[in-house]
Amino acid sequence: MNQNFVRLNNGIEMPQLGLGCWDMWGADARRAVETALEIGYRLIDTAAMYRNEAEVGAALTTAALPRADVFVITKVANTDQGYDSTLRAYEASCRRLNLDFVDLYLVHWPVSGLRRETWRAMEKLYADGAVRAIGVCNYLSPFLREMDEYAGITPALNQCEITPYLFLKDLIIDCQTRSIQLQAWSPLLRGKRFNDPKLQAMAHKYGKTPAQILLRWALDHGISTIPKSASPERLKENFDVFDFSLTDADLAIMDGFNEDFRSSGEDPMRFW
Ligand SMILES: NC(=O)c1ccc[n+]([C@@H]2O[C@H](COP(=O)([O-])OP(=O)(O)OC[C@H]3O[C@@H](n4cnc5c(N)ncnc54)[C@H](OP(=O)(O)O)[C@@H]3O)[C@@H](O)[C@H]2O)c1
């Protein structure tokens, strides 16, 4: 199956769609990543907080793909933020993943009081060539503006909850202006809007599933997306989205689905 790539602000390429690995553990996690890699997924998003880096690493070992063909993302846990602890956390993640380096290392949440020092460590990892790119998660615009005061390196990517039902238009524009690639987490809203008649009508129009329409909405906005599934059928379904795109008019209609709805219930501004 085909797929798209995006170019990050430091010139490196990343598949636009990947596998999200939250909420999968042990043998299930390993099997899901192995299946995804067999299907053709080449972007894997995990995190120290997901407690499955070792299983992701084991699946990568089994797949035995050339290292350059797989783009691996992991994240520094909130409890490891700060300068020295971030540096140590990165090494520990690489060890668990059984990798010499991670393609993209992210700050998992904008933890109060630690953002500056954590980012200083991220910049050190990047300057040392230990990681190919660095970025953040859940940095809504106030956090990005604050970064202007302390960051020497612009994050390559910002991973945020963003869907038609949480249409953060200003954040999309802000990230575009700053050359920060947006990546959507919980792009399927954990299934919480699959029954919305508006979404179902759109799926019917294109002969696709609600999940595929939600993923296409992100891709057609130029957003990277990382749906999670542990089921082989749904892994295939979620990857099978490169043979169509939404018209501009339908994209605009879906932008209008906005309800400011956070499927996780987590508002990053609680860290402000
Ligand atoms: N940076 C952050 O703070 C942050 C926060 C949350 C998530 N994330 C990342 O984003 C990834 C995706 O988000 P998410 O896991 O919260 O939710 P999601 O991808 O929106 O939804 C996953 C849920 O939808 C189901 N599903 C998947 N494909 C489906 C399909 N085609 N049809 C019907 N149901 C389907 C999955 O079940 P099955 O497994 O049974 O298919 C699972 O229950 C995470 O795995 C993680 O990597 C990052």
The ligand as a Gaussian input file, in Angstrom:
#p B3LYP/6-31G(d) Opt

LIG

0 1
 N        1.227000      12.622000      23.268000
 C        0.178000      12.338000      23.998000
 O       -0.066000      12.952000      25.040000
 C       -0.758000      11.279000      23.538000
 C       -1.978000      11.100000      24.191000
 C       -2.829000      10.084000      23.722000
 C       -2.461000       9.296000      22.655000
 N       -1.240000       9.490000      22.043000
 C       -0.809000       8.650000      20.897000
 O       -1.838000       8.653000      19.916000
 C       -2.184000       7.309000      19.604000
 C       -3.625000       7.190000      19.145000
 O       -4.516000       7.669000      20.124000
 P       -5.435000       6.721000      21.034000
 O       -4.806000       5.393000      21.168000
 O       -5.713000       7.491000      22.271000
 O       -6.817000       6.629000      20.269000
 P       -7.346000       6.412000      18.770000
 O       -6.252000       6.017000      17.877000
 O       -8.174000       7.601000      18.447000
 O       -8.358000       5.202000      18.973000
 C       -7.938000       3.933000      19.350000
 C       -9.179000       3.099000      19.678000
 O       -9.988000       2.953000      18.502000
 C      -10.092000       1.573000      18.155000
 N       -9.931000       1.500000      16.689000
 C       -8.793000       1.650000      15.983000
 N       -9.039000       1.590000      14.665000
 C      -10.361000       1.398000      14.538000
 C      -11.219000       1.248000      13.418000
 N      -10.738000       1.320000      12.172000
 N      -12.539000       1.049000      13.638000
 C      -13.028000       0.986000      14.903000
 N      -12.271000       1.133000      16.002000
 C      -10.944000       1.331000      15.828000
 C       -8.985000       0.859000      18.892000
 O       -9.374000      -0.450000      19.241000
 P       -8.583000      -1.763000      18.706000
 O       -7.184000      -1.676000      19.196000
 O       -9.358000      -2.883000      19.314000
 O       -8.694000      -1.722000      17.202000
 C       -8.827000       1.705000      20.139000
 O       -9.791000       1.331000      21.109000
 C       -1.879000       6.565000      20.915000
 O       -1.862000       5.163000      20.737000
 C       -0.578000       7.186000      21.271000
 O        0.471000       6.637000      20.485000
 C       -0.410000      10.481000      22.468000

